[in-house]
Amino acid sequence: MSDTETSKPDIAQLLEAHRRDRASLHWEGTFREYFEMAVKRPQLTQLAHARICDMILAAGTTVINPGTRDEITRYNFFSEELFGIDEAIEQLVEYFKSAAQRLEVRKRILLLMGPVGGGKSTIVTLLKRGLEKWTRTEAGAVYAIKGDPMHGDPMHLIPQDLRPEIQKHYGIYIEGELSPQARYDLEHTYKGRHEDVIVERIVFSEKDRVGIGTFAPSDPKSQDVSELTGSIDLSTIGEVGVESDPRAYRFDGELNVANRGMMEFIEILKCDEKFLYSLLTLSQEQAIKTGRYAMIYADEVIISHTNENEYQAFVGNKKNEALQDRIIMIKVPYNLKVSEEERIYKKLLSQSSLQGVHIAPYTLRVAAMFAVLTRLEPPKRANVDLVKKMKLYDGEDVDGFKSKDVKELKAETVREGMFGISPRYIINRLSNALVQESKKYITPIDALRTIRDGFEQHTGITAEEREKYLNLITLVRKEYDEIAKTEVQRAFVYSFEEMAKNICDNYLDNVEAYCNKEKIKDAITEEEMEPDERLMRSIEEQIGISENAKNMFRQEILIRISTYARKGKRFEYNSHERLKEAIEKKIFADLKDIVKITTSAKSPDADQLRRINEVIDRLVKKHGYTPESANELLNYVGSLLSR
């Protein structure tokens, strides 16, 4: 038997460990015992919004671009599943932070509004799954009155007139009332002895209908409001005699089971008015009106999602003014960063069972470029085009622009990110290309081709949008052409890093002498010479630095060197993005003729064949290609250089 087989865990052992884990979560005791626990651990008495807020914050944060204007706080709770919608998530967390302080926002319905496939449902799912895990931990432990179908807070057992004294002496805030069933049990089972009421630990579970509810609208003629608020139990009404007896009622509506946690209201704006009235009462009074009972207290987060068209129709209807006033809307647009869009595709593809098909470098990037371009509004500035805007949004350095320009560009937009191609469409098209029987690899050109071919099958794309998208495919193709040439030219350089380092050192020596008005000493003859203006300009011209702008650029480089020196760091050729680009372009320009001749030769000689094989080997080992995809890249670049 192999080591692998012996190290495999036994299924019986796994199941036993699972049972032990479940058993460890069990706790049962009297209210008196629970109260003593709550005094030591006040978080046990927190309300639903505070519980979710703690859950999110407990996962920690990561600061992106610290100390800059572009600083972003990324919440780790969402960061593994959601990409490029940091602003929406920040607003969501701010809502929970405010609600956790018991401010008025907790009495509002949270509505996520955005295009299909933008991440609205994923946000809600993460919160639901997160709550299920959080309540299994000690920090997120939840206790409830045993036998209460609404899993009420045990602190509700303390009578109203004693609560001010409890808060004064123990610092415990108590809000809410016992459910009808818990009140009945207190009087009849425990004979009014509050301290003897049994309390148990509960774990939230959507499947078990504990602490998490989900409601989806269907045909209003057949759907009854009892799905939200529960219904009469016909099997017991004969025994108890009256409908107002809690034993004759099933407190199993979605609003009932979601008490202490959260309820997802799927497509809230598609609901019939009778369902929305229940939400009005819950949001305004934190109570559910059920059958023959007085208002039943409920502490829960109501979260829903909708698309832009339905939201605008809802806002435009005067009849909905009362509900509008009870809603906090957060826009969840499409991601507008190419690098984040790539992460979405990688995540979705990693969840598939697809094996054995190679995805060539930049395949997902070109697909992401196209998707992001479809979501951008045309810039209003004459010196900015869509491609520049796309690069600026992704944090790339673009000549003549700074981070403040990005904020100004965003401020000029109205609906950016609320339209365009969804990640689902891109993944569907890539999947279509990946499952072709004879396909062993997929290239960026394959990706663009399959995306384009899908326009005809997509019922949501109008003729006007199709024309626009075809033009954007052309734009992305031009961007990829430059990337492909760079990939091949870089692979042709035997010692690219060393060559770039030497050019950089030479350039920096000359820039330093130029800025300090000094002469430079020849390394071999030790002869003092003027800084080499031709060398400096040959590099600077690669990225469009004009004669008038050269002094400012050189001073900027000098300042960057000083900053690195103060921090004890060495300035490398790639320490400045634009200088790195200039040096690479300089190397590639010097090699262009060699690359062109080698890649475009129809019948390469022995020397050219050796060079091609070396380049393919380098593309495979250093750049992530397969021999087949590397060879296709060479042929493609050869055709580009031959034009």
N, C-alpha and C positions, 0 to 999 in steps of 0.2 A: 504494500500500500504506500502511495506517495505521501510526502510531507504535506502537500496541499490538501489531500483527502482527509488526513488525520487532523488537520487544523480547522476543518469545517465545523461550525457549531452544530450540535444536535438539535433537531426541531423541538424535541421534548424539553430540553434545557432552555431554549429560547422562550417557549410558551410559559414555562414555570417562572422564569425571570419576569415575564410580562405580568403574570398574576401577582407576583410579589410586589411589583411596582404599583399595581392598582390597589393592593391591600394596604400599602404604606400610606396611601392618601386618605384612608378611612379614619374618621374621628367622630365620636359621638359623646355628648355630655350634656349636663344641665345648663340652663341659661346662666346660673350663678357661676359655673366653671368657665363658660364662654366669656362672661363679663370680665373676669379676672385676666383672661388672655388678652382681651381687647384693651384693657387699661395699660398693659405692657406693650402691646403692639397696636397703636391707634389706626394704622393703615387698614386693619380688618374692617373698620367701619366706614371706609371711604365710599363715595358715590360712584356711579357708573363712569361718568366722564373722567373723574380723577383716576380711576382704575386703568382706563385705556391710556391716559396721559402717562402714567407711571410705566406702563408696559412699553410704550414707544421710547421714552427717555432712558429706560433701563438698558436698552440695546446700545446706547452710546451714540456719539456723533463723530463725523470726520469733517475737518475744515479744509475746503478746497481753495487754493490760491490765497493762503493766509497773508494778512497785512496789505492786500491790494484792494483796488476798487471792485475787483471781480470776486471778492471773498464770498464763498457760499458755505453754509452749514448743511452738510448732508446727513440725514438721519439713517443710521445703519439698519434700523428696523425695515426700511423700504428698499435699501440700496442694492440688494442682491436680485431684486425682481423688477424694479422700476428705474428707467433711465431717461435722463433729459427733461424731467418735469419737476425739477427742484423747487421752483417757485410755487407750484400748486401744492406740493407736499409741505412746504414751509407754512403756507396759509392754513393747511389742514392742522398742522401741529399747533399753530398759534390759536386756532379755535379750541383745541382740546386743553391747552394751557389756561386759557381764559375760563372755559367751562369748569375746569378742575378747581378754580377759585370760587365756584358757586356764583359767578356773574350771570347776568341775564341771558347770555348767548347759549347757555345750556338748555334753555327752554325753546330752542329753535331746531328746526329740521335741517340737517346738513344735506345739501343737494350738490352733487358733482355733475357738472355740465361740460360736455365736450363731444368731439366726433367719435365715430365707431372705431374701436381698436386703439383708443388713446390711453387706456390704462385705468379707466374708472372702475370697472368690475374687479380688476386686480387689486386696487387699493382696498376695496371692501372685503375681498377674499382674504387678503393679508391680515386685516384687522380681526376677522372672524377666526381664522386659523391661529392667529397670534393669541387671542383670548383663550382659546382652548388649551394652548400650551402654557400660557401665563398662569392660569388658575391651577395648574398642576405643580407649580413651584411654591416654595414657602413665602416668597415675597408677594405673590399674587393670590394667596389662599383666600377663598370665599366660604363663609359659613351661613347657613340658612336654618329657618325653623323646620324641623322635621315634619313631614306630612303636609306642608303648605305647597299647593300646586304652583304658586307663584314664587316659591323660593325666597320668601320675604326676609328682610334684614332682622336678625334677632333683637336688635336694639329697639325695634318697634314695640316690643313687649313692655318697655318702660312707659308708664302713663304720661300724658302730656304735662300734668302739673308738676311732675318730678324732673322733667328734662332740664329746666334752667339750672337746677341744683347739680345735676350730673355734669353739665357743661362747665359750671363754675368750679367744681372740685376736681373733676377728672379731665376736663378739656375735650370731652367727646361731644361733637355736634350730632344731633339726632333729627332726622327729617322723615316724615311719612307716617303711615298708619298700617295696622295689621290688615291683611286681606280678610274677606268674609270667612274663609275656611279656618284661618289661624285664630280669628276671634272666637269662632264657634268652639274650636278645640280647647282654647284657653278656659272658656267658661264651663264646658261640659266634660272634657277629658281630664283637665288639670284642676278643676274646681276653683278657678281664679287664682291659683298659685303660680304667679309669673316665673318665679325662680326655679320651678320644677320642670318647666317646658323643655323638651329635648331639642337640642341643636345638633346639626351635623355638618360636616364639610361637604361641599358640592364642587363638582368640576364641570365647567361649561362645555357643552357639546351640542352642535347643531343637529346631529343625527339623533341624539337622545332628547332633543328639545329642552335643553337646560341652558338658560342664559343667552341663547342666540336664536332669533327667529328670522324667518325669510318669508316675504309675501310677494307673489307675482300676480298682477292683474290678468283676468281672463274675460270671458263673456259676462258682462254686467247683469245679464238676465238670469244666468244660472249661478253666479257667484254671490254668496251671502256675506254680510258683514260679520257673521259669527266666526268666519275664518280669522278675523282679527281679535274679536272680543270674547270668544267662547259661546257655549250654547246650553240650553236646557237638557238635562240628562233624563230622557223619557223612561229609562229603566228604573229610576229611583223616585220619580215624582209621585208615583202611587203610594210609596211607603211613607214619605215625609209629608205629603199633603199639600204643601205650598211651594210655589216657584221661588219665593224669596229665601228659602232655606238653602244654605250653601251646599248641602249634600245633594241637592237636586240640580246642581249646575256643574258643567264641565268648564273649568278655567284653563282651557287648552288652546285659546286663540293665540296667534303669533305675538300679539302685544302682551299677553299674559306670560308666555314662556320666556320672552325676551327681558323680563324684569331683572334688574341688577346688571344687565349686559347691554346688548345692542340688537337692533332689528334692521335688516336690509329690506328696503321697500323698492323692489325692482320696477323701473319705469313708472315712477310715482305719478307722472303727469298723464298717464294713459288710464288712470283709475277713474271709476265712477265717483260722483260727488259724495255719495253716502259713506264711502270709505275714507275720504279726505276729512269729513267732519269728525271722525274718531281721532284723527291725527291732530286736528285743531284743539280739541279738548286736552289731549295728552301733552301737546307742546305748551299750551297756555297754562294749564292747571296741574300738569304732571299727574293726571288722573285718567282712568278709563271708565267710561259709562257703560255699565253692563246690566242688561235685563232689569230685574226688580231691585237692584242694589243701589246704594248711594255710591258716590264717586269712589273708585278703588285706586289708591295711590300706586304709581309705577315710576320707577327710576331706570330709565334706559336711554340709550343713544339711538336716534332714528337717522339712518343714513340712506340716501337714495341716489339715483343717477338718471340722467336723461340726455337727449341730444339737443343741439342748438335750435333747430326748427320748432320742436315741441315746446321748448322753454319760451321762445319768443311769442308763440301763440298763447301760451299760458299767461305771460305777462300782459299781453294785449287784451285779455278778457277781464272786464271790470268785475265780474262775478267772483274772481279769484283773489280779490284784494286782501281779504282776511288771511288767507293762507300764504300769500306772498309776503305778508308782514311777519310770518312765522318761519320764514325760510332764510338760511344763509347759503348763498350760492358760491361755489368755488369752481373756477374754470379749470378744466384739465385738457389743455390743448395737446396736439401732437408734439413730439420731441422735435427740436429744430437744430440739433447738433449731430453732425455726421458720425463722429466717434461714438456717441451714445446710441445712435441708431444701429451701428454695427453690433454693439453689445446686445441689443434686443434680438437681432437675428441669430447671434451665436447662442444666446440662451434658448431660443425656440428650437434651433436645430439640435442642440445638445439634448433636448428632451425627446427627440425622435429616436427611432430604432435604426436609422439610416447608417449603414456601414459600407466601407469599401469604395466610396466615391470621394475622390480628392477635390477639395475646394481650393483653387489656386489663389495665391495672394492677390489682394485688392478686389476679389470678386464681390465680397460683401460690401466693400467700401464704395464701389461704383453704384451698387444697388441702393446703398444708403444715401449717396449723393443725389440720385434721382428722386428718391422719396422726399428728402428734405427740400429740394428745389420746388417740388409741387406744392409745398406748404407755405412758401414764402410769398409775401406781397412784393410787387415790383418796387424797388427803391425810388424815392422821390428826388434823390440827388443825382446830378448829371455825372459825377465822377465815380459812381458806384453801380455795378451791374449785379445780377443775381448771384453769379459765381463768387464775386468778391464778398457779397453779403453772407453767403453760405460759409465762406472761410472765416470771416470775422466772427460769426456766431459760434464757430467751433474753436475759437481761441487762437487761430493761426495769425501770424504776423502778415499784414498786408501793407505795402508801401504807402506811407502818407496817412495812415489811420492809427488811432489809439483806442484804448478801452472805452473812453467816454463817448467815442463815435458809435460804439455798439449800442450803448444805452440810448443815444439819440435816435439811431435807426429803429430800435424797438419802440420808442415813444411815438414814432411817426405812423406806426401800424394801427389797424383797427381790428382785424379778425385773423391776424397771422397765427397759423397753427391750428385754426379751427376748420380747415379744409385741406384737400389734397389726398394723396395716396396713403392708405393705412399700412402698417407693418404686416397685417394679415395678407394683403394682396401680394406684397413682395415675397413673403414666405411661401404662399401658394404657388407663385410662379417659379421660384427657385426649386421648390419641391418637385414641380412638374419636370424641370430640367434634370434634376438629380436622379429621378427614378427611370430615366430612359434606359432600356435594357443594355445597349452597347456602350453606355457612357461610363468611363472610368474616371473622368475628371471634368470639372466645369470651370470655365475661365470668365473673366470680366465681360468679354464680348458675348459669351453664351448668356450671361445674366441679362445684359441689356437687350439681347435678342428675344429672350423668353418673356421679359417684362413688356416689350413692345407688342409681341404676338398676343398677349393677353388682353390688350385694349378692346379687341373685337368681342371677347367673351364677357367682359365686365359690363353688366347692365346699367351700372350707375354712372358710367362715363359718357358724357354728351359728345356730340361731334366737335363742338368748340373746344372742350377739354382735351379730346383726343389730339387735335391739332397742336394744342399748347404742349401736351406731354411729348409728342414726337419731336418738337423743337428742343425740349429739355433733354431728351435722349441724345440729340446731336451735341448739345453743350457738354454733357457728361462724357460722351465719346471723345471729344477734344481734350478734356481734362485727363482722361485715361491715356490718350496717345502720349502726352507729355510724361506721365508716370511710367508708362511702358518703356519709353526711350531712356528715361533715367535709370530704370532697373537694369536694362541691358548694358548701358554705358558704365554703370557702377560695377557690374560683374566683369567687364572687360579690363578694369584696372587691377593689376596684380596686387599692388600694395596700396590700396586706396587710402586707408587710414594714415599710413606713413606719409604718402604723398601729400594728403590734405594737411597733415601736421606741419610738414616742411614749408608748404606754401603759406600757411597761417603764421608760423614763426617769422618768416621773411617779411610778410605784410605788416605784422605788428611792430617789428623792429623799425621799419620805415615810417609807420604811422606815428610811433612814439617820437622819433627824431623830428618828423615834420611838425607835430603839434608843439614840441618844446623848442623849435627853431634851432635844432642841433644838426650836426653832421653824423653820418653813419660810418662805422669802420668796417672795411672789407675783412671777412673772416680769414682769408688766406694771406693777402698782401699787407693787411693792416693799414691800408691807405684810407684816408678820410674822404668821404664823398657826400654829395647832396643826396637827400632821400630820393629813391627811385620813383618818380612820378608816373612813368609808364607802367611799372608793375602795379602800383596802387590803383590806377585808373582801369587797368585791364581786369582787375577783380571787381571793382565797384560798378563798372558798367554792366556787369553780368546781371545785376538786379536793378538796373535803371537809375543809379545814383547820378544825378546831373552834376555838371561842373560847379554850379552854384551851391549844390547841396553837399558837396564832398567834405567841406570843413566840419559841418555839423555832424555828419556821419562818423568822421574820424574822432571827433571829440567824444561822441557817444561811446565809441569802442574803448577809448582811453578811460572814461569814467567807469565802464563795466570792469575793466582790468583792475582799477583801483579798488572797486567794491569787492571783487574776488580776493584781492591781496589782503584787505582788512579782515576778511573772514578766514584767512589762512587757506584759501582754496586756489588751485591752479586753474588759470584760464586756458581752456582748450579751444580747438577750432569750432566745436559744436556748442560752446557756451553762449554764443549769440546767434539766434536763429537766422537772421538775415545774412550775417557773415558766413555762416555754414553754407547757406544756399548759394552765396556768391562764389565761394571756393569750389563747391561741387560743380557748379556750372562752368567755372573756368577749366577744371580738369576735363569735363565732358566735351567742352568746345575744342580743346586740344586733341581729343581722341576721336572726334566725330567722324573724320574721314576713314580712320581705321575700322570703326564700327560699321560704317555704311558699306564699305567694300566687302567686309567679311560676312555680314548678315544677308546681303542681297545677292551674293554670288550663286548663280544657278548650278554651276559645276565647280565647287570649291577645290582648290589644289590641296596638296598635302599639308602645307603650312596653315592654310585657312581652316581646314578640317580639324587640325590639332587645336587651333585656337577656339573653334566652335565647341569642341568637346570639353575643353577646359572651362569655357564660360557656362555650359550646361551643368557641368559638375559643380561649379561655384554657386549657380542658381539653386541647385538641389540642396547642397550642404549648408549654404549660408542664408538663403532667402526663402526656403520653404516650398519650393516647387518639386514636382516629380519630373523625371526625364521627359515624359510626353508633354506636360504643360510648359516646361522650359523650352522645349523645341518649338512648340507652337508660338510662344512669346517671341522667340528669335525670328521666326518667319514673319510674324506680324510687324515687328519693328523694322525688319528688312524691307517690307513693302512700304512702310511709312517713309523711310529714308530714301527710297528710290523715286518717290513722287517728285 
